[in-house]
C-alpha cells in the first residue's frame, strides 16, 4: 500500500499516471531502434563486403541478421534509457499521482491543492 495521501481530500487511494515514463520509453525505443538499425546497416555493409568470400547467401543473411539484431538491441537500450528519464520526469517535474476518489493530480511534495483562479 502506498503511503501517499491526497492533499485535496486526504484519501489514501492513490494511483500513478506515469506519463513521462510511458512517453520517454516510446521515444527512447524509437530513437534507439533507428540508431541501432543505422549502425547495424553500416556494419552489415562492411560484413557483406568481407563475407562475399562465403558467397552471396552468407553475405545477405549476415547483413539482414546484423541489421535486425542491431535494431532490436538499439531499441531495448533506448527504451531503458527513456524509462529512466521518464521516471525522473514523473518524480521531479510532473504531477504523477492521481487521487482515485476525487481525481486530483499532485506530486509527492504537494502540501495543498492549487488555487484555481
Helices and strands as residue ranges (DSSP letters): E 14-16, H 19-51, G 52-54, H 56-92, E 97-99, E 105-106
